[in-house]
Amino acid sequence: MEGIRIAEIPVEELVGESWEVVLHRLTEDMDPWDIDLTELTRRFRDYLSALRELRFEIPGRMVLACSILLRMKSDGLLEEEAPTERDDLV
């Protein structure tokens, strides 16, 4: 992905855009089962920089959405099944 071209998005869409829509824009070319958080963070940072150039207020819910995604991914990694000692006894 080359990056989101903010200038091509109508202003009325940017103002009322939900975090879900932004997340979809940022990840539409990524494999949903293998989201690269480093790449997603870079894309989000680029997106915010582009919005700053337009002098829009950046909603805190965008930061919240990214933090929730990071938490979900890290929780998923922690919950992966690890072999227990009982499995080795059989």
TIPA-458696 format. One line per field, with one value per residue: residue in three letters; z, x, y of N, C-alpha, C, O, CB in turn; chain; residue number from 0. Coordinates in pm, 1 decimal, padded with zeros to 6 digits. Each point is the difference from the previous one (the first is absolute). Last residue first. Glycine has a CB too. Example, Ala and Ser with C-alpha at 12.3 -4.5 7.8 and 13.67 -1.06 7.14 Angstrom:
BEGIN
resn <- [SER/ALA] $
n_z <- [00708.0/00207.5] $
n_x <- [01285.0/-00089.4] $
n_y <- [-00225.0/-00509.2] $
ca_z <- [00006.0/00000.0] $
ca_x <- [00082.0/-00089.0] $
ca_y <- [00119.0/00119.0] $
c_z <- [00073.0/00000.0] $
c_x <- [-00077.0/00090.0] $
c_y <- [00109.0/00120.0] $
o_z <- [00016.9/00066.5] $
o_x <- [00050.9/00103.6] $
o_y <- [00110.8/-00001.9] $
cb_z <- [-00231.4/00058.1] $
cb_x <- [00067.5/-00292.8] $
cb_y <- [-00173.6/-00115.4] $
chain <- [A/A] $
resi <- [1/0] $
END
This chain:
BEGIN
resn <- [VAL/LEU/ASP/ASP/ARG/GLU/THR/PRO/ALA/GLU/GLU/GLU/LEU/LEU/GLY/ASP/SER/LYS/MET/ARG/LEU/LEU/ILE/SER/CYS/ALA/LEU/VAL/MET/ARG/GLY/PRO/ILE/GLU/PHE/ARG/LEU/GLU/ARG/LEU/ALA/SER/LEU/TYR/ASP/ARG/PHE/ARG/ARG/THR/LEU/GLU/THR/LEU/ASP/ILE/ASP/TRP/PRO/ASP/MET/ASP/GLU/THR/LEU/ARG/HIS/LEU/VAL/VAL/GLU/TRP/SER/GLU/GLY/VAL/LEU/GLU/GLU/VAL/PRO/ILE/GLU/ALA/ILE/ARG/ILE/GLY/GLU/MET] $
n_z <- [02864.3/00217.4/-00363.4/00076.1/00483.5/-00096.1/-00481.7/-00477.0/-00008.3/-00334.8/00004.8/00330.3/-00074.7/-00484.5/00109.7/00353.0/-00334.0/-00332.4/00348.9/00173.6/-00469.4/-00103.1/00429.3/-00102.8/-00463.2/00199.5/00359.3/-00344.5/-00249.8/00409.3/00075.5/-00546.7/-00151.1/-00177.5/-00530.3/-00159.1/-00296.7/00202.9/00384.2/-00328.3/-00205.9/00461.7/00110.5/-00435.1/00088.9/00464.0/-00202.8/-00333.2/00371.8/00290.7/-00390.4/-00092.8/00490.5/00028.6/-00484.3/00096.9/-00177.6/00009.0/-00252.4/-00303.6/-00172.0/-00365.4/00361.9/00413.1/-00140.7/-00213.0/00340.9/00339.7/-00227.7/-00027.4/00462.5/00147.9/-00398.2/-00272.0/00069.3/-00138.9/-00333.7/-00199.3/00024.8/-00179.2/-00328.7/-00053.1/-00331.6/00357.0/00279.5/-00302.9/00403.9/-00250.7/-00279.5/00236.3] $
n_x <- [00123.0/00356.7/00056.7/-00467.6/00086.3/00368.3/-00260.3/00210.0/-00295.2/-00425.7/00054.0/-00191.1/00417.4/-00092.9/-00475.9/00152.3/00325.3/-00378.3/-00320.8/00354.3/00119.6/-00486.3/-00071.6/00401.0/-00182.5/-00454.5/00199.5/00264.2/-00428.2/-00252.6/00294.7/-00032.2/00364.7/-00288.0/00259.1/00369.8/00155.2/00447.2/-00210.0/-00234.1/00447.5/00178.8/-00400.3/00077.1/00484.7/-00126.1/-00339.7/00346.0/00330.1/-00349.2/-00126.9/00485.8/00059.0/-00428.3/-00096.3/-00460.8/-00007.5/-00488.9/-00069.7/00469.4/-00104.1/-00231.2/-00324.9/00226.8/-00071.9/-00448.1/-00139.5/00224.3/-00209.3/-00418.4/00087.4/00138.5/-00354.7/00081.3/-00265.0/00440.8/00170.4/-00452.4/-00043.2/00467.3/00054.9/00554.2/00306.9/00205.2/00041.6/00119.3/00173.9/00478.3/00021.7/-00036.0] $
n_y <- [-03942.5/00258.3/00320.1/00125.2/00023.5/00308.0/00258.2/00236.5/00514.7/00138.6/00581.6/00307.8/00245.4/00025.8/00095.2/00306.5/00176.2/-00006.2/00162.8/00307.5/00108.0/00010.5/00238.5/00273.6/00040.9/00082.6/00282.7/00221.4/00004.4/00101.9/00383.4/00226.8/00403.7/00454.1/00100.4/00281.5/-00352.5/-00049.2/-00220.8/-00288.5/-00076.3/-00051.2/-00270.6/-00234.6/-00000.8/-00130.4/-00295.8/-00133.1/-00015.3/-00204.9/-00279.4/-00062.5/-00065.6/-00243.3/-00250.2/-00320.1/-00470.9/00031.1/00421.4/00120.5/00573.4/00212.6/00141.4/00114.3/00471.0/-00037.7/-00334.9/00284.3/00388.0/-00269.3/-00165.7/00445.2/00288.4/00505.0/00394.1/00208.8/-00326.3/-00035.3/00494.9/00027.2/-00497.3/-00190.0/00196.3/00267.1/-00403.5/-00431.6/-00359.9/-00247.4/-00413.5/-00517.1] $
ca_z <- [-00067.1/00081.3/-00020.9/-00136.9/-00005.2/00040.1/00145.1/00048.0/00022.8/00082.9/-00083.2/00018.6/00133.2/00003.1/-00082.2/00077.6/00104.4/-00061.7/-00047.1/00117.3/00054.1/-00092.3/00017.1/00124.7/-00020.2/-00090.4/00075.3/00081.5/-00094.3/-00024.9/00084.8/00111.9/-00006.3/00133.7/00065.6/00122.8/-00030.4/-00105.5/00064.1/00058.5/-00110.7/-00052.9/00092.8/-00011.9/-00126.0/00023.0/00082.2/-00084.1/-00094.7/00075.8/00031.1/-00123.5/-00030.9/00083.1/00045.1/-00001.9/00024.2/00099.0/00130.2/00034.2/00091.7/-00078.6/-00106.8/-00004.6/00028.7/-00101.5/-00125.4/00014.7/-00011.3/-00140.6/-00077.6/00010.2/00124.4/-00015.9/00067.3/00125.1/00101.7/00043.4/00083.0/00136.0/00024.3/00078.7/-00087.9/-00087.3/00072.7/-00056.2/-00028.8/00100.7/-00009.1/00000.0] $
ca_x <- [-00076.7/-00007.1/00118.9/-00003.0/-00089.7/00075.9/00010.7/-00012.4/00134.4/00017.0/00033.1/-00094.4/00017.2/00129.6/-00007.9/-00075.6/00089.8/00104.1/-00061.8/-00032.3/00126.4/00051.4/-00084.1/00042.1/00129.9/-00020.1/-00062.7/00107.7/00090.3/-00051.3/00066.1/-00075.4/00013.4/00023.7/-00117.1/-00036.2/-00129.8/00023.3/00052.8/-00112.3/-00075.8/00080.1/-00013.8/-00137.2/-00004.4/00078.3/-00083.8/-00107.4/00060.8/00035.5/-00125.2/-00047.1/00096.7/-00029.2/00130.6/00016.1/00141.7/00048.6/-00064.2/-00063.3/00070.5/00086.2/-00073.0/00032.7/00141.2/00084.1/-00018.3/00072.4/00142.6/00025.0/-00008.1/00128.7/00015.2/00051.0/-00088.4/-00051.2/00105.1/00025.5/-00112.9/00012.2/-00080.9/-00118.3/-00099.7/-00056.6/-00102.1/00007.0/-00131.2/-00048.3/00077.5/-00084.4] $
ca_y <- [-00105.3/-00121.1/-00082.1/-00050.3/-00115.4/-00118.7/-00015.2/-00137.7/-00051.9/-00118.5/-00115.6/-00109.4/-00057.7/-00067.6/-00120.4/-00098.8/-00049.7/-00082.9/-00123.8/-00081.2/-00049.1/-00101.5/-00118.8/-00064.1/-00066.2/-00114.3/-00108.1/-00054.8/-00065.6/-00134.9/-00098.1/-00057.0/-00145.4/-00052.2/-00057.7/00070.9/00059.8/00098.3/00121.4/00074.3/00058.9/00111.0/00112.6/00049.4/00075.2/00121.2/00086.9/00052.8/00094.0/00119.8/00069.2/00063.3/00104.7/00117.4/00046.7/00145.6/00026.6/-00096.0/00021.9/-00127.0/-00090.6/-00087.4/-00068.8/-00143.2/-00026.0/00064.9/-00074.3/-00126.4/00031.4/00033.4/-00123.9/-00068.6/-00075.1/-00135.2/-00094.4/00055.7/00002.1/-00137.6/-00042.9/00052.9/00120.3/-00034.1/-00060.8/00103.1/00075.0/00134.5/00056.0/00093.1/00122.6/00118.3] $
c_z <- [-00102.2/-00072.9/00075.2/-00026.9/-00140.7/-00009.5/00030.3/00151.9/00051.4/00006.4/00090.7/-00086.7/00020.5/00134.7/00000.2/-00075.9/00089.1/00107.6/-00059.3/-00041.2/00119.0/00050.9/-00090.6/00027.2/00126.8/-00022.0/-00086.5/00081.4/00075.5/-00100.7/-00025.0/00075.3/00120.7/-00009.2/00140.5/00058.2/00118.9/-00040.1/-00103.0/00065.9/00052.6/-00113.4/-00048.0/00090.3/-00021.2/-00125.5/00027.3/00077.9/-00087.2/-00091.0/00075.6/00025.1/-00123.7/-00025.3/00077.2/00058.2/-00012.5/00032.4/00109.0/00139.0/00020.0/00087.2/-00085.0/-00118.4/-00021.2/00019.3/-00110.7/-00127.0/00009.3/-00021.6/-00147.1/-00079.9/00001.4/00135.4/-00002.8/00076.3/00135.0/00110.4/00046.0/00088.9/00147.6/00024.7/00072.8/-00090.8/-00090.9/00058.1/-00051.7/-00042.5/00109.0/00000.0] $
c_x <- [00081.4/-00067.8/-00006.6/00117.7/-00009.3/-00086.3/00076.8/00018.8/-00016.0/00146.1/00030.2/00030.2/-00087.7/00023.5/00130.0/-00010.4/-00070.2/00092.0/00105.1/-00059.6/-00024.5/00130.3/00049.1/-00081.9/00046.3/00130.7/-00016.5/-00052.8/00115.9/00086.6/-00048.1/00078.9/-00070.8/00002.4/00039.3/-00133.9/-00055.8/-00129.9/00024.3/00047.5/-00118.9/-00072.7/00078.7/-00020.3/-00137.6/00001.6/00071.3/-00088.8/-00107.5/00061.0/00027.4/-00129.3/-00043.7/00097.3/-00022.0/00136.7/00025.7/00147.1/00048.0/-00061.9/-00079.1/00080.3/00087.2/-00060.4/00038.9/00147.3/00087.4/-00011.5/00082.1/00148.1/00032.2/-00000.9/00136.2/00017.9/00047.8/-00082.1/-00053.2/00104.7/00015.6/-00113.2/00004.6/-00079.3/-00129.2/-00109.0/-00068.4/-00116.9/00019.2/-00134.2/-00037.8/00088.0] $
c_y <- [-00071.8/-00114.9/-00132.7/-00093.5/-00058.3/-00124.9/-00127.7/-00006.1/-00143.0/-00041.3/-00118.3/-00122.3/-00122.8/-00067.8/-00077.5/-00131.5/-00102.0/-00057.6/-00094.1/-00134.6/-00091.5/-00061.0/-00112.2/-00125.8/-00070.2/-00075.5/-00124.3/-00117.3/-00065.1/-00074.8/-00141.6/-00106.3/-00060.8/-00152.3/-00042.1/-00045.0/00078.0/00069.4/00109.3/00129.0/00080.4/00070.4/00121.2/00122.2/00063.0/00088.2/00132.3/00096.7/00065.0/00105.4/00129.8/00078.2/00076.9/00114.2/00130.5/00035.3/00149.9/00020.8/-00095.2/00015.6/-00128.8/-00097.1/-00091.3/-00073.7/-00146.0/-00036.9/00058.9/-00083.4/-00128.2/00029.3/00024.6/-00129.3/-00069.4/-00068.4/-00143.6/-00102.5/00045.5/-00003.1/-00144.7/-00048.3/00041.3/00127.9/-00036.5/-00055.4/00101.7/00080.3/00141.7/00055.4/00099.3/00123.4] $
o_z <- [-00065.5/00032.6/-00031.8/-00080.0/-00016.1/-00027.4/-00087.4/00055.4/00078.9/-00102.1/00103.5/00010.8/00076.7/00006.6/00001.8/00059.1/00041.8/-00006.0/00025.1/00055.7/00012.2/-00006.3/00042.4/00052.6/-00006.4/00003.2/00045.9/00015.1/-00028.1/-00000.9/00035.3/-00059.4/00114.3/-00063.8/00025.9/00049.7/-00010.1/-00044.0/00026.4/-00007.5/-00052.7/-00008.1/00011.8/-00042.2/-00045.7/00009.2/-00004.6/-00052.7/-00021.9/00012.6/-00027.9/-00050.9/-00002.5/00012.1/-00059.3/00112.5/-00087.8/00083.0/00118.3/00095.3/-00011.7/-00050.3/-00060.2/-00005.4/-00027.3/-00097.1/-00075.8/-00043.3/-00077.8/-00098.2/-00063.3/-00048.5/-00103.3/00091.9/00036.4/00121.7/00103.6/00095.5/00106.3/00116.2/00089.6/00047.3/-00064.2/-00046.2/00011.5/-00050.7/00059.8/-00118.1/00031.2/00082.3] $
o_x <- [-00049.9/00026.2/00075.9/-00011.0/-00019.8/00052.1/00019.4/00090.7/-00090.4/00067.0/00065.4/-00068.4/00034.9/00059.0/-00000.8/00010.7/00062.0/00034.8/-00002.4/00036.1/00063.7/00019.3/00007.8/00052.6/00055.9/00001.7/00027.1/00067.9/00038.1/00000.2/00069.1/00073.5/00037.6/-00086.3/00115.5/-00077.6/-00105.5/00001.3/-00022.3/-00067.7/-00030.8/-00000.3/-00046.5/-00057.5/-00011.1/-00012.8/-00061.2/-00041.0/00000.9/-00031.1/-00061.8/-00016.3/00004.7/-00036.6/-00028.4/00032.5/00074.4/00056.5/-00017.8/00072.5/-00122.5/00088.9/-00052.6/00008.0/00116.3/00071.7/00063.1/00097.3/00093.2/00058.9/00069.6/00104.1/00066.1/00058.6/-00075.2/00013.8/00037.9/-00012.5/-00050.3/00023.4/-00002.6/00056.3/-00100.0/-00085.9/-00120.5/-00112.2/00072.6/-00034.5/00077.6/00090.7] $
o_y <- [-00091.5/-00115.8/-00091.5/-00092.9/-00120.5/-00108.1/-00084.6/00062.1/-00027.3/-00015.4/00012.8/-00101.7/-00089.7/-00107.9/-00123.1/-00107.5/-00097.8/-00118.0/-00120.5/-00103.7/-00104.6/-00121.5/-00115.4/-00098.1/-00109.5/-00123.1/-00111.0/-00101.5/-00113.7/-00123.1/-00095.5/-00078.8/00026.4/-00060.3/-00033.7/00081.6/00062.7/00114.9/00118.1/00102.5/00106.9/00122.8/00113.4/00100.3/00113.8/00122.1/00106.7/00103.5/00121.1/00118.5/00102.8/00110.9/00123.0/00117.0/00104.1/-00038.0/00043.7/-00071.3/00029.0/00028.7/-00002.0/-00068.8/-00093.6/-00122.7/-00029.6/-00023.9/-00073.8/-00061.7/-00020.2/-00045.2/-00079.5/-00044.3/-00010.4/00057.1/-00090.4/-00011.7/-00054.6/-00076.7/-00036.5/-00033.1/-00084.4/00098.8/-00031.9/00075.1/00022.8/-00003.0/00079.5/00000.7/00090.2/00012.7] $
cb_z <- [00102.8/00169.0/-00001.0/00007.5/00205.8/00179.9/00124.4/-00277.7/-00028.3/00042.5/-00287.9/00047.0/00009.3/-00170.4/-00143.7/00049.9/-00046.0/-00204.4/-00070.3/00077.2/-00090.5/-00183.3/00017.7/00037.8/-00165.1/-00116.4/00095.0/-00003.8/-00151.8/00051.4/00133.4/-00065.9/-00239.1/00174.2/-00247.2/-00134.5/-00151.0/-00038.0/00152.2/00044.0/-00096.7/00073.0/00176.3/-00011.7/-00051.9/00158.1/00109.9/-00081.9/00020.7/00191.5/00034.8/-00084.0/00105.6/00160.2/-00139.3/-00090.7/00000.9/-00165.0/-00241.8/-00238.6/00127.7/-00120.8/00056.8/00249.6/00190.6/00083.6/00143.6/00291.1/00178.6/00076.2/00223.8/00275.0/00118.5/-00303.4/-00094.0/-00225.4/-00282.3/-00324.4/-00229.2/-00207.5/-00280.6/00063.3/-00073.4/00052.7/00200.4/-00165.5/00118.1/00183.7/-00276.2/00039.1] $
cb_x <- [-00153.7/-00031.6/00053.9/-00105.2/-00109.8/00088.2/-00237.0/-00006.5/00188.0/-00298.1/00025.3/-00100.2/00021.7/00030.3/-00166.8/-00140.9/00061.0/-00044.7/-00211.6/-00074.2/00051.1/-00127.8/-00205.1/00016.3/00003.8/-00189.4/-00146.3/00045.0/-00100.7/-00231.0/-00041.6/-00282.3/00183.5/-00025.4/-00211.5/00207.1/00062.5/00192.3/00128.6/-00053.8/00101.0/00209.5/00014.4/-00023.7/00183.6/00155.3/-00046.7/00045.4/00211.3/00067.6/-00058.7/00123.2/00179.2/-00057.3/00149.7/-00283.7/-00010.4/-00225.5/-00178.7/00092.9/00226.1/-00074.7/-00100.4/00006.8/-00123.6/-00236.2/-00299.2/-00139.3/-00132.0/-00292.6/-00241.2/-00069.2/-00316.9/00056.0/-00106.5/-00015.9/00129.1/-00046.6/-00096.3/00092.2/-00148.1/00062.3/00287.0/00304.5/00250.8/00224.4/-00183.7/00269.4/-00058.4/-00274.2] $
cb_y <- [00219.9/00259.3/00300.5/00302.9/00218.0/00249.1/00209.7/-00147.1/00260.6/-00058.3/00135.9/00272.5/00316.2/00275.4/00236.3/00292.2/00315.9/00258.0/00245.2/00313.5/00313.0/00243.2/00260.4/00321.6/00281.4/00245.9/00279.9/00327.3/00280.3/00204.5/00272.0/00125.6/-00008.5/00262.1/-00045.0/00111.6/-00248.6/-00251.4/-00258.4/-00318.2/-00297.4/-00243.5/-00274.9/-00334.0/-00268.5/-00246.7/-00308.6/-00314.7/-00258.0/-00258.7/-00323.6/-00295.3/-00259.5/-00269.0/-00214.1/00073.2/-00273.5/-00090.9/00053.1/-00164.0/00199.5/00249.2/00285.5/00130.9/00215.7/00214.2/00016.5/00065.8/00248.7/00137.2/-00007.2/00144.7/-00024.0/00013.4/00240.8/00238.4/00100.0/-00006.7/00197.2/00233.7/00018.8/-00295.9/-00054.8/00043.3/-00053.8/-00080.2/-00223.2/00057.6/-00126.3/-00135.7] $
chain <- [A/A/A/A/A/A/A/A/A/A/A/A/A/A/A/A/A/A/A/A/A/A/A/A/A/A/A/A/A/A/A/A/A/A/A/A/A/A/A/A/A/A/A/A/A/A/A/A/A/A/A/A/A/A/A/A/A/A/A/A/A/A/A/A/A/A/A/A/A/A/A/A/A/A/A/A/A/A/A/A/A/A/A/A/A/A/A/A/A/A] $
resi <- [89/88/87/86/85/84/83/82/81/80/79/78/77/76/75/74/73/72/71/70/69/68/67/66/65/64/63/62/61/60/59/58/57/56/55/54/53/52/51/50/49/48/47/46/45/44/43/42/41/40/39/38/37/36/35/34/33/32/31/30/29/28/27/26/25/24/23/22/21/20/19/18/17/16/15/14/13/12/11/10/9/8/7/6/5/4/3/2/1/0] $
END
